[in-house]
Amino acid sequence: MKKALLTFTIIMMGAVIASAQNFSGKWVFDLSKSKPDERSRIAEQTITVNHTGTDFTRETISKRTPPPGRGQGMGGRGGFGGGDGTENLKLDGKEITVQVESPMGPQPMSKKAELKNGTLYITSTRTMNTQMGEIKLNTREEWSMSADGKTLTIKNAVETPRGTMTSEMVYNKN
């Protein structure tokens, strides 16, 4: 009986610790450990996170390599997957609508963020009206941290009309 109670207590403590995961800090992109999608062209990137309770803010700053045959042009913009800037979210699982800049002007995007068992899930849906018609983009991010809190891994899937692009980006705490 005591052994079963001890096992249950250890499992519950692990669940509490995992659900209390905090992603705050400055995270620096590690290309050598990452598996970016073929279009990302990230040379350097930092993500600064402020995570307090259900409040979550991230600031992303990137340097990208130019596409073949082109100059810097787009700077830190990430094409279909968001670009640089600051984003504020609530980790309560409720959907919100925000405006994002695009080449076609501001576009609405629905977002939802939720922390479950130590993993942060951020999903977004954006419908853009283009010269070629309506395009819908669905993005899913899965954030997890190493047990020592020094490595952040973000798995990303972006569904587009051309298929799904996936990446696994690894960051070290600075």
Phi, psi and omega in degrees: 000315180296322180295319179295320179294319179296316178299315179299317180297316179297317179298315181294321178296320177298320179294320179294316179296316181296319181287342179267012180310136180235126185263009183301145176135179176257124184245131183247129182299135177243095183299324184296335181256355187263162175232076182289159174288164187294346183256357189288318179054029180286125175265316178216149177201140171234143174237122176254121185245135170240111185237109179231112182060239179264000177273131184220120177235134174229139175242126182246131176231126185231152166238129183241152172281142180292153175295155181307130176080010182228160175279194183293330174038275190280355178056235184271359182295144185258020181063235183290326181271136192315163181257203180284162177137190181247139181228133177247129180227159170250132182269051183249002179078004179269140181282137175234162175242130179234162176259132176239146179282143176214169177301338179265014182095184181299137180230141176285144176222131174267139182225152176213136179227140182208138177257119180230122175050043176083358179249134179262128178246124177236122178240149177214152177225131179224133175247122181246139174264118182240177177298335181265010180107192183279135177236131179249132179238129175242130180237140176227123176248141177231109182262131174220151183241147176294161183301328180274358177075013184257350182229131177246131176242129178241112174268132187229136174229126178242116178268124179233171176299340179269001181123185182256129175256133180238154175209160173226108185255132183246135182232145176254142179289133182263000000 
